[in-house]
Amino acid sequence: MSGSNSIKHSKLKIGKVHTRSVPNRIFGWSLFGLSLVVIVVNWIEEFSELEVLPGGHSFFYLGGGIVAAAIGLWRAGVMDAKS
């Protein structure tokens, strides 16, 4: 065998780490929190006599709250790829 030592170096792929700006994260977490409040209040209205939301308990509050929560998490940067 030859006298040269060949050392194989494994290459480590490092992706670009993307972080959102502070206003985006504040808006995202605020939207997420507000949507959770709407979902919980809507759920409470379903099982009690409470009337807080305009029109009372509605499927649209539940659906809108879920969509807003997903958008809020996306804007906060939770769903961004880390690698």
N, C-alpha and C positions, 0 to 999 in steps of 0.2 A: 504494500500500500504506500501511498505517497506520504511525505512528511508534512504536508499542509493540512492543518485542521480546519475543516469547514464547519462553521457553526451556523445553524439555521436559525434565523430570527423570525419569530412569528409576528406578523403585522397586526396591530390592534387598530381596528377601525373606530374612530371617534367621530360621532356625528355632531352636528352643530346643535348646541343646547340653546333652545329658544325660550326666552322668558318674556312674558307680556309686560307692558308698561304698568306703572302703579295706578293710573286712572282706569285702565282696563280691568285690572284686578279688583279695584274697589267697586266699580260698577258691576262686575260679574258676581262678586260675593253678596252685594246688596240685592241684586236681582234674585239670586238664589234664596237668600233669607226671606225676602218679601213673598216669593212664590211659595215657600214652605208655610208661611203664615196664612196665605190664602187657602192652601190645601187643608190645613188643620182647621181653620174657621169653617170652611165648607163642610168638612167632616162633622164638626160639632153641630152645625146647623141641621144636618141630616137627622141626628138623633135627639134633638132638643127643640125647644120653642124659640131659641135665639134667632133673631133676624138682624144680622150685621151687614151682610153683603146685599147689594141691590138685587132684588128679584129672588132672594132666598137661595136655598140649596139648588145647585145646577151642575149638570155634567160638564158644562162649558167652563166653569171655574176649575174643576178638577183637571180637565184636559189642558186648559190654558196654563194652569199652575205647573203641570208636568213639563210642558214645552218650555215655559219660562225658566224652570229650574235647570233644564238641560242647556239652554242658551246661557244662563248665568254661569254654570260650571265651565262651559266652553270659553266664555269671555274671561273667566278667572284664571284660565290656563291649566285647569285640572286635566283636560282631555288632550293636551298637546303631547306630542311624542318626545320622549326624553333621550332617545338614542339616534 
